[in-house]
Amino acid sequence: MKAVLQRASRGRVTVDGRTVGEIERGLVVLLGVAAGDTDAEARWMASKMAALRIFEDDDGKMNLSVADVGGAILLVSQFTLLASCRKGRRPSFVGAARPEEGRRLYERVGEFLRDEGLTVAAGRFGERMMVAIENEGPVTIILDTDEGAATGGPGEVS
């Protein structure tokens, strides 16, 4: 599972010209689910997102989490994060989860974030979306459950 987190002043997702998800201050998260991902990766990803200290405190240091600042999360599915561009000029998406499992785990991440006490807005899985992000900072962080596995695995948040 891979995620791109952007600290945002605001974010909005529209489908066919209609707003389907919107937040003010918080994180806009683009989430890709990989083949073989499980609930363990979904839980690890949500816990890491909720706890990551990437918001500034009164001294201007990144010491606060999205929950600490009363922020929300805009969760957007994006299977293209699993693209492999190693060969040729056309990306391969064989590493992405099949749509049914991708949807289930994308929704599980949202549930786990809500369990952390966060407000979660979302895009629509499998739809063509327009995503507007007002990236604050800019601050952009990439999370990858494969990298988490190298340091203790999904489920460990430090």
Phi, psi and omega in degrees: 000135179234145178219142171249118180256130175237123175291125190230145170282330175193157177210150182210142175239131175238148174230125182052040177080359180251135177289125179248343178201139183204142175224161167266230183300136177160216180239133167262123185242120173264121189238127175244131180258129182267154173302134179092350177295153182228181175301330179298316178293321179297317179294315179301314182298313180297317180297318180294315179301315183294325187265345185299127183266089182234013174252145185281142173272189182295340179266005179080013179261144178285092182233359187242145177270173178300323178293320181300328182263006181070027182275173180237172178237133172254110185261125184232124178288139180207087182297339182294347175295341180266011182296140171251127180243022182295320183245142175066199183243357179252128180297146174255138182246023182296340179280350180280149177294153174298150186308318183297315181286324176301314179297314182300314182285326173301314179293325178296319177302315177301317178298315180296323176295319177296323176299333177281359178091012182267150171277129183235124169254160185214156169280194179245119181302133175078000180264158171279117187242153169251125183243123176252125182231125172260089186288122183267121177129289356285144174234120178226126182236139176252128175247141180219122181296334176296322177290325176297324180297328180288341182242028178127345173090166177303140181107335179266123176235123180241000000 
